[in-house]
């Protein structure tokens, strides 16, 4: 994702394949796009409670996917990313 100044961000719900450990902690492993393409989450940079710039709040996972940093949120019972396309 290239940074676009003065561009509108959207809340884009996505499918995520995640692992839940015995304590209930979630670790996202793959993000599945609308065309069923899988993107491996290469690294989790940070996990914390946060408010999204596009509205909503939840657990923020700052992740690296294909050398690009993305903000992936777990909000109640579903996942979304901050995206420049709706």
NUVEX-250876 format. One line per 8 residues: number of its first residue (from 1); their letters; for each residue x, y, z of N, C-alpha, C. Coordinates in pm, whole numbers. Example, Ala and Ser with C-alpha at 12.3 -4.5 7.8 and 13.67 -1.06 7.14 Angstrom:
BEGIN
1	as	1319/-569/780/1230/-450/780/1320/-330/780 ~ 1285/-225/708/1367/-106/714/1290/3/787
// end
This chain:
BEGIN
1	xxxxxxxx	84/-117/0/0/0/0/89/123/0 ~ 72/206/-96/146/331/-101/70/435/-20 ~ 144/520/52/82/625/129/33/732/33 ~ -95/768/45/-154/870/-41/-197/986/47 ~ -132/1100/35/-168/1215/116/-300/1271/68 ~ -379/1321/164/-509/1382/137/-606/1284/71 ~ -589/1156/88/-681/1057/35/-774/1009/146 ~ -892/969/106/-991/920/201/-960/775/237
9	xxxxxxxx	-968/746/365/-953/609/413/-1090/548/434 ~ -1100/418/412/-1225/345/430/-1202/228/525 ~ -1311/187/591/-1308/66/672/-1345/-48/579 ~ -1252/-140/559/-1273/-252/466/-1267/-382/545 ~ -1382/-448/558/-1385/-575/630/-1321/-684/545 ~ -1242/-768/610/-1166/-872/540/-1177/-1004/616 ~ -1150/-1112/545/-1142/-1243/607/-999/-1265/654 ~ -986/-1321/773/-855/-1346/831/-851/-1490/882
17	xxxxxxxx	-741/-1556/854/-715/-1687/915/-624/-1659/1034 ~ -672/-1696/1152/-599/-1666/1275/-591/-1789/1364 ~ -497/-1785/1454/-482/-1891/1553/-524/-1836/1688 ~ -603/-1912/1761/-641/-1876/1897/-570/-1973/1991 ~ -494/-1918/2086/-425/-2007/2179/-517/-2045/2295 ~ -467/-2125/2386/-553/-2177/2494/-597/-2069/2592 ~ -532/-1951/2586/-574/-1839/2670/-670/-1745/2598 ~ -697/-1774/2470/-790/-1692/2393/-724/-1582/2313
25	xxxxxxxx	-593/-1575/2315/-522/-1473/2237/-527/-1508/2089 ~ -559/-1408/2005/-565/-1429/1860/-436/-1383/1794 ~ -389/-1464/1700/-273/-1429/1618/-313/-1444/1472 ~ -326/-1330/1400/-360/-1340/1258/-243/-1399/1180 ~ -273/-1490/1087/-170/-1557/1008/-179/-1520/861 ~ -301/-1519/808/-325/-1486/667/-442/-1389/657 ~ -436/-1302/558/-548/-1217/519/-598/-1269/385 ~ -729/-1294/375/-787/-1344/250/-864/-1231/184
33	xxxxxxxx	-823/-1194/61/-885/-1086/-14/-1015/-1133/-78 ~ -1093/-1041/-136/-1223/-1074/-194/-1212/-1178/-305 ~ -1102/-1179/-378/-1085/-1275/-487/-1026/-1408/-438 ~ -1030/-1430/-307/-978/-1550/-239/-827/-1561/-238 ~ -757/-1457/-281/-610/-1458/-276/-566/-1446/-130 ~ -473/-1530/-90/-421/-1529/47/-293/-1447/53 ~ -283/-1365/158/-162/-1288/184/-112/-1327/322 ~ 10/-1379/329/69/-1419/457/109/-1295/535
41	xxxxxxxx	76/-1294/662/121/-1187/750/262/-1224/792 ~ 358/-1148/740/499/-1180/761/546/-1150/902 ~ 492/-1042/960/538/-1003/1093/430/-921/1162 ~ 413/-945/1291/328/-860/1373/420/-763/1445 ~ 403/-636/1416/492/-533/1470/446/-488/1608 ~ 314/-478/1624/260/-426/1750/117/-475/1766 ~ 77/-498/1891/-61/-533/1925/-102/-444/2041 ~ -215/-370/2022/-263/-284/2131/-407/-243/2104
49	xxxxxxxx	-475/-200/2208/-609/-143/2194/-594/-7/2127 ~ -680/21/2028/-666/147/1955/-797/186/1888 ~ -806/314/1852/-917/367/1774/-868/382/1631 ~ -951/341/1537/-915/351/1396/-942/491/1343 ~ -864/534/1245/-886/663/1180/-1014/663/1097 ~ -1067/545/1066/-1188/535/984/-1313/508/1068 ~ -1299/512/1197/-1411/486/1286/-1406/346/1343 ~ -1454/332/1460/-1449/203/1527/-1323/190/1610
57	xxxxxxxx	-1323/89/1691/-1205/62/1773/-1199/-86/1801 ~ -1087/-128/1851/-1066/-269/1882/-920/-294/1906 ~ -879/-413/1877/-738/-450/1892/-668/-421/1760 ~ -569/-335/1765/-490/-301/1647/-373/-397/1637 ~ -360/-458/1521/-242/-538/1488/-169/-462/1378 ~ -56/-401/1412/29/-341/1308/107/-456/1249 ~ 83/-484/1121/142/-602/1059/220/-563/933 ~ 309/-653/894/382/-639/769/338/-751/677
65	xxxxxxxx	288/-710/557/246/-804/453/318/-764/326 ~ 400/-851/272/475/-825/150/550/-691/158 ~ 623/-672/266/706/-553/289/627/-423/304 ~ 498/-432/330/416/-313/350/347/-322/485 ~ 350/-213/558/284/-210/688/136/-179/670 ~ 51/-253/741/-94/-232/737/-146/-229/880 ~ -257/-160/898/-327/-160/1026/-446/-255/1012 ~ -440/-364/1085/-544/-466/1085/-610/-461/1222
73	xxxxxxxx	-743/-445/1225/-817/-434/1350/-906/-555/1371 ~ -912/-600/1496/-1012/-699/1536/-1114/-624/1621 ~ -1236/-608/1567/-1340/-529/1630/-1457/-621/1664 ~ -1479/-644/1790/-1582/-733/1844/-1562/-875/1789 ~ -1618/-908/1673/-1601/-1045/1621/-1568/-1047/1472 ~ -1510/-937/1420/-1469/-937/1279/-1349/-846/1259 ~ -1285/-864/1145/-1159/-798/1112/-1181/-692/1005 ~ -1105/-580/1016/-1105/-482/907/-968/-417/896
81	xxxxxx	-943/-362/777/-820/-286/753/-859/-144/717 ~ -766/-51/734/-781/84/683/-732/81/540 ~ -821/117/447/-791/100/306/-821/228/228 ~ -747/251/121/-774/365/33/-878/334/-73 ~ -924/209/-78/-1032/172/-169/-1146/111/-87 ~ -1270/149/-120/-1384/97/-43/-1407/-52/-61
// end
